[in-house]
Amino acid sequence: MTFTGTFQITDWQEQVEQLFDDGAKLSVATVQQTYTGAIEGSSTVRYQLYYHKNGNAVFHGFETIHVIDNNQPHTLVIKHDGQFENGIASSVFTVIDSHNNQTLLGKTGRFTSMAGGKAAYELS
C-alpha cells in the first residue's frame, strides 16, 4: 500500500552554527508542518543542513508526525536524508518508530518540494 499527499510548512526557524571562509555554512532548522492526504496530522522536524557556497545544500534530520487515524492517535518518527538543489528540496526517508501502528515501521518514502512551502510525499 502506498500513502500519498502533501504537507505544508507552517513555520521554519533556522540558525547558522558555523560559517566557512568560502561562503559555505552549517545550520540547524526546526520546522513545523501540516499533512493532508493519506496521512492527516502535524509534525515537527529538526534538520541539520550543510550549504555549499553556491546555495545548494544537503541535510538530514528526524521528524515526529502526530496522526489521527480512525479516531486513534499515532506517532511516527521519520529519519530524513535529503538535498536542496536549484530551489527544490527533496528527501528519502524511513519510518524508524511507529507508536500504536506497527504496520508503518520500516516503510520508506520520499518528498519533493513545490511552490509556496508545500511538498508532495509518498510512503510505501
Backbone torsions as a table, in degrees:
resi	resn	phi	psi	omega
1	MET	NA	135.6	178.8
2	THR	-112.0	133.0	177.3
3	PHE	-104.0	129.5	178.9
4	THR	-132.8	159.7	177.7
5	GLY	166.5	-157.7	178.9
6	THR	-134.1	159.7	167.2
7	PHE	-128.6	153.5	-179.9
8	GLN	-118.4	126.4	173.8
9	ILE	-72.8	126.3	179.3
10	THR	-107.0	-17.7	176.5
11	ASP	-159.6	137.7	178.1
12	TRP	-135.0	114.4	177.3
13	GLN	-116.8	113.4	-176.9
14	GLU	-122.0	140.4	-178.8
15	GLN	-131.6	128.4	177.3
16	VAL	-75.0	130.2	178.4
17	GLU	-101.6	-30.4	-179.2
18	GLN	-154.5	132.6	173.8
19	LEU	-106.4	141.0	178.5
20	PHE	-108.5	155.5	-176.0
21	ASP	-58.0	-30.4	-177.2
22	ASP	-85.9	3.5	179.5
23	GLY	99.0	-7.3	175.9
24	ALA	-72.7	162.1	178.6
25	LYS	-155.5	156.1	171.1
26	LEU	-109.4	136.3	176.8
27	SER	-145.6	167.6	175.0
28	VAL	-125.2	146.8	179.9
29	ALA	-135.7	140.5	170.6
30	THR	-113.8	124.7	-170.4
31	VAL	-126.4	135.1	174.6
32	GLN	-105.4	140.1	-177.7
33	GLN	-142.7	156.5	170.3
34	THR	-121.0	138.9	-177.3
35	TYR	-106.9	140.2	171.0
36	THR	-133.7	161.8	-177.3
37	GLY	106.8	-139.9	-179.3
38	ALA	-63.9	-30.4	175.2
39	ILE	-109.1	123.8	177.9
40	GLU	-116.3	121.6	178.9
41	GLY	166.4	-162.7	-179.7
42	SER	-132.8	159.8	-177.1
43	SER	-146.8	161.9	168.1
44	THR	-126.1	129.8	177.1
45	VAL	-125.9	141.0	176.8
46	ARG	-118.2	117.3	-179.0
47	TYR	-107.9	147.4	164.0
48	GLN	-113.1	127.8	-173.3
49	LEU	-122.9	142.2	170.5
50	TYR	-117.1	114.6	178.5
51	TYR	-95.1	125.7	172.2
52	HIS	-71.8	163.3	-179.1
53	LYS	-61.9	-20.4	178.4
54	ASN	-84.9	-0.4	178.3
55	GLY	96.6	-16.6	174.7
56	ASN	-72.4	159.0	-175.3
57	ALA	-145.6	159.7	166.5
58	VAL	-120.4	150.8	-177.8
59	PHE	-151.1	159.5	169.9
60	HIS	-141.2	161.4	-179.0
61	GLY	-177.9	177.2	178.5
62	PHE	-126.6	136.4	-178.1
63	GLU	-124.6	138.2	173.7
64	THR	-113.2	119.5	-179.6
65	ILE	-109.9	128.2	176.7
66	HIS	-102.6	117.2	-173.0
67	VAL	-120.3	144.4	168.7
68	ILE	-112.0	119.5	-179.4
69	ASP	-130.1	121.6	-176.7
70	ASN	53.2	44.0	180.0
71	ASN	62.2	17.5	177.9
72	GLN	-115.2	132.2	178.1
73	PRO	-77.6	139.9	176.2
74	HIS	-133.2	148.1	174.6
75	THR	-125.1	126.4	176.0
76	LEU	-110.3	140.5	172.1
77	VAL	-116.5	125.5	-174.2
78	ILE	-120.7	138.0	175.4
79	LYS	-103.9	124.8	-177.7
80	HIS	-105.5	145.1	166.5
81	ASP	-136.4	115.9	-172.8
82	GLY	-144.9	-173.4	-179.6
83	GLN	-149.0	157.4	174.9
84	PHE	-127.3	111.6	-178.3
85	GLU	-133.6	130.1	176.0
86	ASN	51.8	39.9	175.9
87	GLY	84.5	1.2	-179.1
88	ILE	-116.0	124.3	174.8
89	ALA	-96.4	142.8	175.1
90	SER	-148.6	154.7	-179.1
91	SER	-150.1	147.1	163.4
92	VAL	-103.7	144.4	-176.2
93	PHE	-145.6	162.3	179.7
94	THR	-133.3	137.4	173.2
95	VAL	-77.4	112.7	-176.9
96	ILE	-99.6	-13.4	174.1
97	ASP	-152.8	144.6	-177.3
98	SER	-145.3	92.7	-179.1
99	HIS	-74.1	131.2	176.1
100	ASN	71.3	3.7	176.9
101	ASN	-153.9	80.0	-174.6
102	GLN	-68.4	-13.3	-179.3
103	THR	-65.6	-20.2	-179.5
104	LEU	-91.2	-12.6	-179.0
105	LEU	-58.4	127.2	178.8
106	GLY	86.6	-6.8	178.2
107	LYS	-66.1	151.2	-179.3
108	THR	-121.5	159.9	179.9
109	GLY	-163.2	-168.3	179.8
110	ARG	-155.9	158.5	169.6
111	PHE	-135.3	155.3	174.1
112	THR	-136.4	130.1	-176.5
113	SER	-73.6	155.5	176.6
114	MET	-129.2	-177.8	178.9
115	ALA	-66.1	154.6	172.6
116	GLY	74.5	24.1	177.4
117	GLY	75.6	18.5	178.2
118	LYS	-104.2	159.9	174.6
119	ALA	-147.0	147.7	173.7
120	ALA	-94.1	134.3	177.9
121	TYR	-119.7	157.2	174.2
122	GLU	-143.5	131.6	-179.5
123	LEU	-132.1	126.6	179.5
124	SER	-144.5	NA	NA
